Amino acid sequence: MNLSEKTKQQVQQLLQQRQKLMAIKLVYDEGGCDLQEAKEYVDNLEAAASRPPNKHDDPDSIILSYLAAGKKIEAVKYYKDISGQSLAESLSYVDALAKGIKAGAHTMSHNTQIDRIVREQQFSRRSGKPRTATLISIIIVLLIAALFVYAFFLH
C-alpha cells in the first residue's frame, strides 16, 4: 500500500473526527488495496494513536495522533513545547491542522456509506469484465481479418 503524506494526514484527521468508515474508504481509494487491508491499516493507526508518541515521529503526525485519540489539550501542549510558540499560537496551529479536511468531510449515516462503498466496489468489478471481453473480441476479429488477407494474397 502506497499512501502519500497528505492522504495519511487526512486519514488521521478523519479518525480524529470519529469518521472511521470514511478513513477506511480513503485508504481503500488511495492505497490500491482491498477493503480488508484498508480496515487493518486504519485499525493499526487507531491503536497507534492510543500509545504515547515516539519522539522521532513527524511533529504533525504526533499532533494528529493526539487528535485522533481525542487529546486536543495534549496536542496543543506538545506543539507549544516543541515550537516555543504561545498557547494561543499553538492552539491556532493545532486547529488549522485539524481543519485540513473538514471542508471535504461528508456527514451521512454509516449504512449509507457502507452501501456506497459496496456499490462502488461492485461497479468497478463489473466494469472490468466488459472491457476485457470487448478487447478479446477485437483481437479475434483482427486475427480473422489477417487470415483472410493472408489467404487472399497467397492465391
N, C-alpha and C positions, 0 to 999 in steps of 0.2 A: 504494500500500500504506500502510495507516494502522495503526501499531503503538503501543500505549501504552508508557510508560516502563517499567512493570513487566514487560511482555512482552519488551521489548528486554533488560532485565537478565536475565530468565530464559533468553533465547537465549544471551547471553554466558556465563551460568553453565553451561548445557548444553555449550557449546563447551569451557569450561574443564575439564569432566568428561569430555571426549572423547566426547560423545554427539551427534555432528553430525547424524545422522539424526533424532533427537528434536528438535533445534533446527530443522531444516527443517520437520518436521511442525508444530511450534508456530507457526512463521511462516505456514505454509500455512493452519492452522486459524484463527489470529487475524487474519491480514493480508488475507483476502479475495482472495487471488491464486492463480495456478496453481502447480503444483509446480516448474516451471522458474524462475519468478520467486522463489519461496521459496529455492530452491537458490542462485541467483545472489546473493540478499541475504546468506545465511549465508556463502557463499564470500567475499564482499566484507568481511564482518565478520572473518572469519578472516585475510584479508590485512591488514586494518587493525590487527589485534592484533599482527602481526609488525613493524609500523612503530613508531617511538617516538611516545609520546602527545603531543598538542598541548596546550600549557598552557592553552588556552581551553576544553578539554573539561570536562565534568562530572567531578568527582573520583571518584565511584563508577564512572562509565563507564571512566575511566582504570584504576582498580584492577581492574575486571572484564576489561579488555583485557589487562592484565598476566597475570591469572589464566588467561585463555583461551590465552595464549601459553605457559603453564606457568612463569611467572616470579613465583612467590609471594613470594620474597625481595624482589624489586624493588617489588612491590605494597605490602608492609609498609613498606619504606623510604620509598616515595613518601608513604604516609599519615602516617608518623611526621614527615616533613619538612613537610608542609602543615598538620598539625594541632598539632604541638608535643607530642603525647602520648608517653608512654613506649613502649618497644619492646613490652612485654607488652600494653599497651592497644591499640597499633596492630595487633599480631598478632591479638588478640581481635576487633577491628573487621573486619579482612580475613576472618577465619574466619567471622564472623557473616554478612558479605555473601556469601561463597561458599556458605554453607549455606542461603541463601534458598530454594532449591527442591529441595535434596537430599531432603527428606522426600517430595516428589512425584515424584522421578525413578524411572523404571522400568528394570529391568535385564532385557533379553531379547535374543535374538540379532538380528543385523541382518536376517536373512532373515525372521524373524517380524515385525519392524517393517515391512519393505517390503511383505510380504503384507497386513498390516493396513491400511496406507495405501492400497494399491491397491484392496482390498475396500471401504473407506470411500468412496473416490472413485467406484467403480463403483456403489455403493449410492445415493449422492447423485445421480448422473446418472439412474439408473433410477427413483428415487422422484419425480423432477420430471416425467417423462412421463405417468404415470397421473393425476397431479393436473391437468395441462393437458387431457388427454383427458376427464376427468370434468367439468371446468369447461366445456369446449366442448359436451359432451353436455347439460349442464344448460341452457346458453344456448339451444341448439337446441330443446329441449323447451319452454322458456318462450316462445320465439318462435312455435312451432306453436300452443301454448295461446292466446297472444294473438291469433293469426289466427282461431282458432275462435270466440273470444269476440267479436271484431270482426265476423265474418261472421254470427254469431247475432243480434247487435243490429241489423244492417242489414236483415235480412229479417223 
